[in-house]
Amino acid sequence: MTTVTTVPEDARPQIGQKLTANRLPKWTPPVVAVASIAVGCGIGAAAGLESHLQWGLISALLFLLGSYLLSAQVEGRRQAKDRFATSVVWVAFILAVVPLASLTVYTIQQGIGVVNGNFLSHSMKGVIQSGPGGGIYHALLGTLQQVGLATLMAAPVGLLTAVYLVEYGRGRLAKTVTFFVDVMTGVPSIVAGLFILSLWNLALGFNYSGFSGSLALAILMIPVVVRSTEEMLKLVPNELREASYALGVPKWKTILRIVLPTAIGGITTGVMLAVARITGETAPVMMLVFGADYINSNPFDGPQQSLPMYIWQQYSVVNNDFGYARAWGAALVLIAFVMGLNLIARGIARWRSPKAGH
Amino acid sequence: MTSSSPAAPRGRERRARDSRVGDKIFMNLARGAGILLLVIMAAIAGFLAWRSGIALSNNDGNFLTTFEWMPDAPKPVFGIAVLAFGTIVSALIAMAIAVPVAIGIALFISHYAPRRIAQPFAYLVDLLAAVPSIVYGLWGALFLVPHMDGLTSWLNQYLGWTYLFDQTTSGPPRNLFTVGILLAIMILPIITAVSREVFRQVPRMHEEAALALGATRWEMIRTAVLPFGRPGIISASMLGLGRALGETIAVAVVLSANSVLSLHILDAGGGTFAQNIALKFAEAGNNGRDALMASGLVLFVITLLVNGAARLIIARRKEYSGANA
């Protein structure tokens, strides 16, 4: 892909055909990009377009068009199409970065001024909802308890299911379970909430509590744990199992002492990613936990609060600037928590991933 | 585990029996967990169907064609026409935007980006998936909606003749179109993750053969990568569709709902299954709650079909297991 300076035609009169095609120099794409951004902004400013999103879109279109035409002129249609595809792929990449960057920056901007010691250590009890003050302590506590309980229920079930699928699963039952694990990953969270409501609250007659919320969260968590654990168990080299059997160790002990410890890093990662996922779930919690303003440290009795639900309430019920501010503060805490969990989980995965047999 | 003493045949026998018992217990425990999963799925369908039956027997309207949602009125009338329409339209908008972009990103990560960028960027896209939907909703309502004004009026002005983009009411763009864009951002990561895995599995030989024949990079992708990855792309899109159909809280925050069924997607209004449940739940009475369960059951069945179909397509090629994102 080096720049080829074409030899003038008259320098080699004997050879009628060039052996190399014309090529645009390497610096063409950035130059075209800069030019189209400049023109795009110019058009945007001239037409008085308010939204900078539109400026960006115009620039992107100009870039696509410009590089295609230029390349078609110099390099021919096939190369032009190739360049066009490359540009489209790059534009897709930028399109993905924009919302993430905007979301993160905006959340930090709005939330950073709200989060402080007072905000983290106080509940909303006795705080006038439409006024300033108050905090998220009760929501934080509730979220931690509900997610903890859900993990206690979902992790063993998920782990055992994965063990069944990888170590024992043959035949129709295993196939059915695999299929339904996959399908269960897609169960909308609100449906899980409705189910627990009809089972736990309506059929069995229990009251709103943190625990009923964590039941619904567990349903959402199990398939995620199963899938990731399954992947990890499959990575454990078969030689390890065979060596263990050869020493006369029964299968169940092999699984508990050899297979699971080998894969424990990956399993931990999977469980943490699942925890991160359910921490942000709003819909089931909203129906089952009921949202208290005060600190309730008993998840088995009475309404609790949770972070996602707190954000929802501050936005939709309070619905003024004080509410928005608290919502952003809570959103920042929630995002920090979830992203932190994600990063730690991936760190563990890199650190302790089982190496394929060697 | 060294049972070397030959003088204890009885001990060995007992140990063998113990391990058999241990094996049996452990296996049944594991199998029980698997069966529990199936029971949960069946129970979801069963319990929702039970409450739906109660609600439907009290319904004075037609569940499928009624626009209003008034299950707590003295003469309960409720139907899912508006909800089904809104759910499908917003999910379709999301798919129309997200699928091409996601394929582009997946190609970028697997075939275009320099290796140094590709890996961190793949992480970044996965992080997008970790953002809780309530935060997407908050961002959508307080940031995206105000910033959609320009685009909305532009679409209305120049594409208004298409009927679809004709805006007949004023007010902030809390409409199905904005919801579709927000959903597109939310389902990007899962479509990207699955397609990326598929593109990575394209046999190296196919790609090199195409390049050796003189194909440009794009021709190589078109002739080798995309045909191989087609089933993967389809099932990835359907997984994304499943997410979009079931998304609750982000839609509930952004959409200003009403019971009008209109193809003017720039007009604020409409509703989706999940959004309706989230919004109406708090003030629902007994019958209202059961009616919401009925709409939840419909949503459950739809997502079940979509996800099931996606998995069946993907299962034809066993290796695509990147679907747990």
Chai-1 contact restraints between the chains, C-beta under 6 A:
chainA,res_idxA,chainB,res_idxB,connection_type,confidence,min_distance_angstrom,max_distance_angstrom,comment,restraint_id
A,E50,B,G150,contact,1.0,0.0,6.0,A-B,restraint_1
A,S51,B,H147,contact,1.0,0.0,6.0,A-B,restraint_2
A,S51,B,G150,contact,1.0,0.0,6.0,A-B,restraint_3
A,Q54,B,G150,contact,1.0,0.0,6.0,A-B,restraint_4
A,R78,B,T216,contact,1.0,0.0,6.0,A-B,restraint_5
A,K81,B,W218,contact,1.0,0.0,6.0,A-B,restraint_6
A,D82,B,T216,contact,1.0,0.0,6.0,A-B,restraint_7
A,D82,B,R217,contact,1.0,0.0,6.0,A-B,restraint_8
A,D82,B,W218,contact,1.0,0.0,6.0,A-B,restraint_9
A,A85,B,W218,contact,1.0,0.0,6.0,A-B,restraint_10
A,V89,B,G104,contact,1.0,0.0,6.0,A-B,restraint_11
A,V89,B,L107,contact,1.0,0.0,6.0,A-B,restraint_12
A,V89,B,F108,contact,1.0,0.0,6.0,A-B,restraint_13
A,V89,B,Y112,contact,1.0,0.0,6.0,A-B,restraint_14
A,A92,B,V101,contact,1.0,0.0,6.0,A-B,restraint_15
A,A92,B,G104,contact,1.0,0.0,6.0,A-B,restraint_16
A,A92,B,I105,contact,1.0,0.0,6.0,A-B,restraint_17
A,F93,B,I105,contact,1.0,0.0,6.0,A-B,restraint_18
A,F93,B,F108,contact,1.0,0.0,6.0,A-B,restraint_19
A,L95,B,V101,contact,1.0,0.0,6.0,A-B,restraint_20
A,A96,B,I105,contact,1.0,0.0,6.0,A-B,restraint_21
A,P99,B,I185,contact,1.0,0.0,6.0,A-B,restraint_22
A,L100,B,L128,contact,1.0,0.0,6.0,A-B,restraint_23
A,L103,B,W139,contact,1.0,0.0,6.0,A-B,restraint_24
A,Y106,B,F143,contact,1.0,0.0,6.0,A-B,restraint_25
A,V157,B,A33,contact,1.0,0.0,6.0,A-B,restraint_26
A,L160,B,L29,contact,1.0,0.0,6.0,A-B,restraint_27
A,L160,B,A30,contact,1.0,0.0,6.0,A-B,restraint_28
A,L160,B,A33,contact,1.0,0.0,6.0,A-B,restraint_29
A,T161,B,A33,contact,1.0,0.0,6.0,A-B,restraint_30
A,T161,B,G34,contact,1.0,0.0,6.0,A-B,restraint_31
A,T161,B,L37,contact,1.0,0.0,6.0,A-B,restraint_32
A,V163,B,A30,contact,1.0,0.0,6.0,A-B,restraint_33
A,Y164,B,A30,contact,1.0,0.0,6.0,A-B,restraint_34
A,Y164,B,R31,contact,1.0,0.0,6.0,A-B,restraint_35
A,Y164,B,G34,contact,1.0,0.0,6.0,A-B,restraint_36
A,Y168,B,M27,contact,1.0,0.0,6.0,A-B,restraint_37
A,Y168,B,A30,contact,1.0,0.0,6.0,A-B,restraint_38
A,V177,B,G34,contact,1.0,0.0,6.0,A-B,restraint_39
A,F180,B,L38,contact,1.0,0.0,6.0,A-B,restraint_40
A,F180,B,M41,contact,1.0,0.0,6.0,A-B,restraint_41
A,D182,B,R311,contact,1.0,0.0,6.0,A-B,restraint_42
A,V183,B,N307,contact,1.0,0.0,6.0,A-B,restraint_43
A,V183,B,G308,contact,1.0,0.0,6.0,A-B,restraint_44
A,G186,B,G242,contact,1.0,0.0,6.0,A-B,restraint_45
A,G186,B,T303,contact,1.0,0.0,6.0,A-B,restraint_46
A,G186,B,N307,contact,1.0,0.0,6.0,A-B,restraint_47
A,P188,B,G246,contact,1.0,0.0,6.0,A-B,restraint_48
A,P188,B,A274,contact,1.0,0.0,6.0,A-B,restraint_49
A,P188,B,L299,contact,1.0,0.0,6.0,A-B,restraint_50
A,P188,B,T303,contact,1.0,0.0,6.0,A-B,restraint_51
A,I190,B,T248,contact,1.0,0.0,6.0,A-B,restraint_52
A,I190,B,A274,contact,1.0,0.0,6.0,A-B,restraint_53
A,I190,B,I277,contact,1.0,0.0,6.0,A-B,restraint_54
A,V191,B,G296,contact,1.0,0.0,6.0,A-B,restraint_55
A,V191,B,F300,contact,1.0,0.0,6.0,A-B,restraint_56
A,L194,B,M293,contact,1.0,0.0,6.0,A-B,restraint_57
A,L194,B,G296,contact,1.0,0.0,6.0,A-B,restraint_58
A,F195,B,I44,contact,1.0,0.0,6.0,A-B,restraint_59
A,F195,B,F47,contact,1.0,0.0,6.0,A-B,restraint_60
A,S198,B,F47,contact,1.0,0.0,6.0,A-B,restraint_61
A,S198,B,R51,contact,1.0,0.0,6.0,A-B,restraint_62
A,L199,B,F47,contact,1.0,0.0,6.0,A-B,restraint_63
A,R227,B,N324,contact,1.0,0.0,6.0,A-B,restraint_64
A,S228,B,N324,contact,1.0,0.0,6.0,A-B,restraint_65
A,L247,B,M1,contact,1.0,0.0,6.0,A-B,restraint_66
A,G248,B,M1,contact,1.0,0.0,6.0,A-B,restraint_67
A,V249,B,M1,contact,1.0,0.0,6.0,A-B,restraint_68
A,P250,B,S19,contact,1.0,0.0,6.0,A-B,restraint_69
A,P250,B,G22,contact,1.0,0.0,6.0,A-B,restraint_70
A,P250,B,D23,contact,1.0,0.0,6.0,A-B,restraint_71
A,K251,B,D23,contact,1.0,0.0,6.0,A-B,restraint_72
A,W252,B,G22,contact,1.0,0.0,6.0,A-B,restraint_73
A,W252,B,D23,contact,1.0,0.0,6.0,A-B,restraint_74
A,W252,B,F26,contact,1.0,0.0,6.0,A-B,restraint_75
A,A276,B,A130,contact,1.0,0.0,6.0,A-B,restraint_76
A,G280,B,P132,contact,1.0,0.0,6.0,A-B,restraint_77
A,T282,B,I134,contact,1.0,0.0,6.0,A-B,restraint_78
A,T282,B,I249,contact,1.0,0.0,6.0,A-B,restraint_79
A,A283,B,T248,contact,1.0,0.0,6.0,A-B,restraint_80
A,A283,B,I249,contact,1.0,0.0,6.0,A-B,restraint_81
A,A283,B,A278,contact,1.0,0.0,6.0,A-B,restraint_82
A,M287,B,F281,contact,1.0,0.0,6.0,A-B,restraint_83
A,P308,B,P132,contact,1.0,0.0,6.0,A-B,restraint_84
A,P308,B,I134,contact,1.0,0.0,6.0,A-B,restraint_85
A,I311,B,I134,contact,1.0,0.0,6.0,A-B,restraint_86
A,W312,B,I134,contact,1.0,0.0,6.0,A-B,restraint_87
A,A327,B,L138,contact,1.0,0.0,6.0,A-B,restraint_88
A,A331,B,V135,contact,1.0,0.0,6.0,A-B,restraint_89
A,A331,B,L138,contact,1.0,0.0,6.0,A-B,restraint_90
A,L334,B,P132,contact,1.0,0.0,6.0,A-B,restraint_91
A,I335,B,V135,contact,1.0,0.0,6.0,A-B,restraint_92
A,V338,B,A130,contact,1.0,0.0,6.0,A-B,restraint_93
A,N342,B,A130,contact,1.0,0.0,6.0,A-B,restraint_94
